[in-house]
Amino acid sequence: MKLQKLTKALLLSAVALSSVGLASCEPSTGEATQTITYPALNFVYGAENGSSILSWGAYTFNFNYTEQKETVSTSSLNYDNDTYSFATNGVKYEDISPSRGMGIYAGGFTGLVGQSTPLNDCQFYLASFPIPEGMEYVPSKKWIPKVENNGKSEYHPGAMYRPSYDIPPLVVGSYGVGTRFKVITCSSDMSFFGKTVTEYPGGSYENSSMVYRIFIDVKKKTADVVIYDAKFAEKAPALAVVYLPSLPLILKDGNYEIVAENVIPMVPEGSDGSVDVDSVLVPYPNFTFKSFKLTTVPGSLLSKVEITYKVGAAFEGSFQGKYVDLPEKMMK
């Protein structure tokens, strides 16, 4: 990040949904600063009792652009009926943005959780989706599941993006709380990009245009899966949306799985396959998913997944992809 330019930094708060951003120049020091709060999910694991939980949280980042440093704090780290908080020291950040998108990394934060427990191996990365070259993908313009709440239609509780809003950064962090437990942060709304390979009698088909979007419902411990631009064979129909609702979410060993059988998907009503935010979806039993399994790749900080499924009478699909491009140093 260029110290003489705050354009990208100010963009962080300008595009953030459910965030609070404040940019200023401190009159007493002449320093340019910005404070931004972003929501995230906390995946807590590695505790002595062996349990893993997923809970809502939020992190506040304070950027000092003059010194090129940032701090991070939270007061909403929940685990085992307790709420923890911490505030770190300031460390140098790096702008390692890809050619398309944004990437701000900082590691080596230190601080105390509560009164005396040390924070360790703490690092955070603010990034955008790694949208492949040639693909146009704006989450707010894609179909998002809705739920009915007291007769009122609302967006899925896992969806961080709404129509008319832009894309807030993805908050990816990892740290340990002493020897008590570890934390990985992720989004409740993740779009995975990669390659799908479908096998069927007499052939196979590769497709890099399909996007797998995962909405996590923390309270229900379920996940909704939306597949955009689904096409399983060269001569098969293309479906704008294939929706697999309320699949079981399993947490274990710092990773998670989504596993289900005999799921009847929902697809847009009508023959043209088009869909918008108000489209009606109907059951499509001809494309029943006899099995569906998504697993996060160990060591990827939940950023990569592998998906396998059997759909319809003949198709067996496999997918490998990611929702964020993490720096190699985060994986070590």
Residue, then its C-alpha position, 0 to 999 in steps of 0.5 A: m500500500k502506497l503511503q501517499k495514497l489512501t485510495k485502497a484503504l478508504l475503499l475497504s470501508a466504502v465497500a464494507l457491509s455491516s462494518v464501521g469505518l473511520a478515516s482521519c488525520e490525527p491533528s497532534t501527530g499528522e498521522a493518517t489512520q483508519t479504523i474498520t470493524y468487519p464481521a467474521l465467523n470464528f471456528v474454534y478448535g483444538a481445545e482440551n475437551g476436543s470440541s469444535i464450535l462455530s460462532w459469530g464474531a467481529y474484528t476491528f482493524n486500526f491502520n496507521y498508514t503513516e507508519q504502515k502498521e495495523t492493530v487488531s482487536t475483538s470483544s466477541l470471541n465466544y467459546d464454551n459459554d465464555t466471551y473472550s477479548f484481546a487487543t494486539n500490538g501494531v505490526k507492519y502490514e504488506d500489500i500483496s494484492p493480486s492483479r485483480g482484487m485486494g490483499i492486505y496481510a499482517g502477521g506476528f501480532t501479540g497481546l493478551v486474551g483476557q488478563s493473562t493468556p497470551l495470543n500466539d501465531c496471530q495473523f490476518y489477511l483482508a482479501s477479495f474473492p480470487i475471481p478468475e480472468g474472464m469471469e464476471y462474478v458479483p455476489s450481490k447480483k446473484w440469486i441468494p436464498k431467502v427465508e420466511n420470518n413471521g411472514k416477511s421474506e428475508y435474506h439467508p442468515g448466512a448471507m453477508y452480501r445484499p443486492s445494491y451493495d458491493i463486496p466487503p473484504l474477506v477476513v481470514g485469520s488464524y491464532g492460538v489462545g495460549t494452549r487452550f484452543k485455536v481459532i480460524t476465521c472465515s466468512s459465512d458466505m463463501s464462493f469457491f472457484g475452480k474446476t469441476v470434472t463430471e464423469y458419465p457413461g461414455g465420456s467426461y466433461e470439464n467445467s471451470s465456470m461453475v461456482y459453488r457458494i456456501f451459506i453457513d447457518v451458525k444457529k442451525k449448524t447447517a449449510d446451504v449450497v448454491i451452484y451457479d451456471a451448473k452444466f454436467a455434460e456438453k449436451a446437458p442443459a445449463l442451469a443458472v442455479v442449483y440449490l441444495p438447502s439445509l445440508p448437515l454441517i460437521l465440524k472436526d479437527g479444525n476443518y468441516e464437512i457438508v455431507a448429505e444423501n438423496v437431496i432433491p435440488m431446487v431450480p428456477e421455475g420455467s424452461d429458460g433457466s434464468v434467475d434473479v433475486d425474486s425468482v421462484l425455485v421448484p423441486y427438480p427430482n430428475f437431478t436428485f443428488k444421491s450423495f454430496k460431500l464437501t470437505t475443507v482441505p487440511g492445512s488450508l485454513l478453510s480456504k480450499v475445498e474438495i467436493t464430490y457428488k452423484v447426481g441424476a442417473a449417471f453423473e459423478g462430479s468432483f470439484q477442487g477450488k478455493y474462496v480466497d488466495l492465501p499468502e504462502k506464509m499463512m499456511k506455514 
